């Protein structure tokens, strides 16, 4: 009989599971507390659980984390793990800063979107990650630091970004369940404003998200018009910019996490999308939004012909946006020396 990985269950599902075993549903709260608060994965150390139930759990269930394949350390403090999840490889990136410690997690093995500037897109798509494989990335990193006897206490990770391998909204059910565990008081207890999901604009899923969860949503736009965006992001042939922006507007109207602001990611590709003309088109496109644009310098990828916009071109682009009342900032490049920067994840 195949054992159930308890990391696949949010609190509601876990309560139903324990009821099916003839147990009281509050046992789910106790088990989640041991896993996500005490970081205990051994049933026999869960002292407020009866011995009979501990034996039953040992026979019927498991708590299985991803396993480390490789680890790389950047000179700027970023750490990248290549993790084995049921014989597939994914990458997870830890980005420490003075006031926060961000974990960038993956949601798919590869990606089906084929964005021309992204290494993950060159892999193609293999499968969606299970809830346990998404949540497992967080627990894996927590145990990594615990085993290092780090001085960090209950502060291993402060922020989660769904910006790793894959399009999160194409793994909708498992991503939403994972977020429920992250937000749950018996789970990781993250604030909804500390979780950011980046999407290329899967319109039906953006609308669907309104009925399920409220976290910060950001749009990977990368071009100011449909013609250019379709060239570098094939998904735009299915979901056009104005349809995406309408969906984002409706989500922002609902979301308390976004605070009424449209967050945009925009990669800076030299002489492709970084001209004054593109900046002006972007201004006209977004003039009806309260917007924040994150300008991302392109990071080198093998076999791709793009080059990074010069700092001068990026600054001119940013300043032109600001003069036209579009707030923008330039994302700091992190983990470049270990291929852990935006768009570089590939396994």
Secondary structure, 3 states (H helix, E strand, C coil): CCCEEHHHCCHHHHHHHHHHCCCCCHHHHHHHHHHHCCCCCCHHHCCCCCHHHHHHHHHHEECCCCEEEEEEECCCCCEEEEEEECCEEEEEEEEECCCCEEEECCCEEECCCCCCCCHHHHHCEEEECCHHHHHHHHHHHHHHHHHCCCCCCCCCCCEEEECCCCCHHHCHHHHHHHHHHHHCCCCCCCCHHHEEEEECCCHHHHHHHCCCCCCEEEEECCCCCHHHHHHHCHHHHCCCHHHHHHHHHHHHHHCCCCCCCEEEEEEEECCCCCCHHHHHHHHHHCCCCCEEEEEEECCCCCCCCCCECCHHHHHHHHHHHHHCCCEEEECCCCCHHHCCCCCCCCC
